[in-house]
Amino acid sequence: ISKDLANKLDKINIAQEVGAATDKVISQKACVDNFAKKSSTESITASELNAIDSNIDSLVNVGGSMSVSKGYSLGYAIQQDRGFIRNNKLVATMYFPDKNGIFALVSDIPKMMADANGFLKRASPIVKIYPDGSFETNDESEGVNVQRTGVGKYLISAVVGYNADGAWGVNGGVTIPKNSNGLSLIYIKDKIIPEGNIEIQTFHRQHTHLPKDFQNWRVKEIIDGKPIYYTDGEPCDIPPSTWLDVRVEMPFDSIWNSSKRKKNSPITGA
């Protein structure tokens, strides 16, 4: 600030006119009173940025005033002992892992799940298939059945192919397990048969283009004390301790779809 202008600043008043101009400048007192708060339960407002330090949460609201219908909140929830990001308009909150490693997404948008590789994806309806053909469903995929019909062969029935919205890619969705280097452990070959059921076959993936130590060596059996390994492209079951996540399309009369229609029916008063 030039010496002449500095001499014009009023350290008592918050702002004063400079000469004959109608513009006003912020004084040192204004800066101290409004921008130098380090710990206070009062809000500090600068345009549309609010910072709050209270007995419950520490918040920064961005893109709007204190209205819950605008902007985003970045904060630390003292009672929950973890940080969060909240979209105020959609009432959607993402909680960062707390000291117990818990991660949560609370939202009115579709729910999410972590796949076999730890990535969050749209969650429903999902069928989780294990190496021996055992499986798990969630609420929306209830009623689906899975059978292991042979080595590396799995039949998913009571579905209408892959999910139609394509959120998991062109084929609707199969998540393949990967190793610590991000390399897929298996190939899959799949087809939708006329009834709408899905047939999935799994094959060993060797990654022969890599140095020997980084290839996907998997023991098939032990003969005379020596390991016999699967070869590239050989049929195999889903690798131990992993699974396939398959996102399916449910038929009109599935348990979930039927209960949803019943709930939304005007006859029920819902």
Residue pairs with C-beta under 8 A, 6 or more apart in sequence:
1 9
5 18
5 25
8 16
8 18
8 19
8 25
9 16
9 25
9 27
9 28
10 16
10 27
10 29
11 27
11 28
11 29
12 27
12 29
13 27
13 29
14 26
14 27
14 29
14 30
14 33
15 24
15 25
15 26
15 27
15 30
16 24
16 25
16 27
17 23
17 24
18 24
18 25
34 44
35 44
35 46
37 44
39 53
40 53
41 52
41 53
41 54
41 55
43 50
43 51
43 52
43 66
44 50
44 51
45 65
48 61
48 62
48 63
48 64
48 65
48 71
49 60
49 61
49 62
50 59
50 60
50 61
50 65
50 66
51 59
51 60
52 58
52 59
52 60
52 61
55 78
56 77
56 78
56 79
57 75
57 76
57 77
57 78
57 79
58 75
58 76
58 78
59 73
59 74
59 75
60 73
60 74
60 75
61 71
61 72
61 73
61 88
62 71
62 72
62 73
62 74
63 70
63 71
63 72
64 70
64 71
64 88
65 71
67 88
68 88
68 91
69 88
69 89
70 88
70 89
71 88
71 89
72 85
72 86
72 87
72 88
73 84
73 85
73 86
73 88
74 83
74 84
74 85
74 86
75 83
75 84
75 86
76 82
76 83
76 84
77 83
77 84
77 95
80 95
80 98
81 98
81 99
82 95
82 96
82 97
82 98
82 99
82 102
83 95
83 96
84 93
84 94
84 95
84 96
85 93
85 94
86 92
86 93
86 94
87 93
90 107
90 108
90 109
91 107
91 108
92 105
92 106
92 107
92 108
92 109
93 104
93 105
93 106
93 107
94 104
94 105
94 106
95 102
95 103
95 104
95 105
95 106
96 103
97 103
105 111
105 112
105 120
110 122
110 123
110 124
111 122
111 123
111 124
112 120
112 121
112 122
112 123
113 120
113 121
113 122
113 123
113 126
113 138
113 245
114 120
114 121
115 121
115 175
115 245
116 175
116 176
116 177
116 178
116 242
116 243
116 244
116 245
117 175
117 177
117 178
119 175
121 167
121 168
121 175
121 245
121 247
122 167
122 168
122 247
123 138
124 138
124 139
124 140
124 141
124 247
125 137
125 138
125 139
125 140
125 141
125 144
125 163
125 247
125 248
125 249
125 250
125 256
126 137
126 138
126 140
126 141
126 245
126 246
126 247
126 248
127 135
127 136
127 137
127 141
127 144
127 146
127 156
127 159
127 245
127 246
127 247
127 248
128 135
128 136
128 137
128 243
128 244
128 245
128 246
129 135
129 146
129 154
129 156
129 200
129 238
129 243
129 244
129 246
130 238
130 243
131 237
131 238
131 239
131 240
131 242
131 243
132 148
132 237
133 146
133 147
133 148
133 154
134 146
135 144
135 146
137 143
137 144
139 256
140 250
140 254
140 256
141 159
141 248
141 250
141 256
142 254
142 255
142 256
143 158
143 250
143 254
143 255
143 256
144 156
144 157
144 158
144 159
144 248
144 250
145 156
145 157
145 158
146 154
146 155
146 156
146 157
147 154
147 155
147 157
148 154
148 237
149 155
150 235
151 235
151 236
151 237
152 201
152 202
152 203
152 235
152 236
152 237
152 238
153 199
153 200
153 201
153 235
154 199
154 200
154 201
154 202
154 238
154 244
155 197
155 198
155 199
155 200
156 197
156 198
156 199
156 200
156 246
156 248
157 195
157 197
158 197
158 251
158 254
159 196
159 197
159 198
159 248
159 249
159 250
159 251
160 196
160 248
160 249
160 250
160 251
161 172
161 192
161 196
161 198
161 248
161 249
162 168
162 171
162 172
162 173
162 174
162 192
162 198
162 246
162 247
162 248
162 249
163 172
163 173
163 247
163 248
163 249
164 172
164 249
166 172
167 173
167 247
168 174
168 175
168 247
171 190
172 247
172 248
172 249
173 245
173 246
173 247
174 188
174 190
174 200
174 244
174 245
174 246
174 247
175 244
175 245
175 246
176 184
176 185
176 186
176 188
176 244
177 184
177 185
177 186
177 238
177 239
177 242
177 243
177 244
178 184
178 185
179 185
179 216
181 214
183 205
183 207
183 216
184 205
185 205
185 216
185 218
185 239
185 242
186 202
186 203
186 204
186 205
186 236
186 238
186 239
187 202
187 203
187 204
187 205
187 233
188 200
188 201
188 202
188 203
188 244
189 200
189 201
189 203
190 198
190 199
190 200
190 201
191 198
191 199
192 198
192 199
193 199
196 249
196 251
198 246
198 248
200 244
200 246
201 235
202 235
202 236
202 237
202 238
202 244
203 233
203 234
203 235
203 236
204 216
204 218
204 230
204 231
204 232
204 233
204 234
204 235
204 236
205 216
205 232
205 233
206 215
206 216
206 217
206 230
206 231
206 232
206 233
207 214
207 215
207 216
208 215
208 232
217 229
218 229
218 230
218 236
218 239
219 227
219 228
219 229
219 230
220 227
220 228
220 229
220 230
220 234
220 236
221 227
221 228
222 228
230 236
238 244
250 256
250 257
251 257
262 268
263 270
264 270
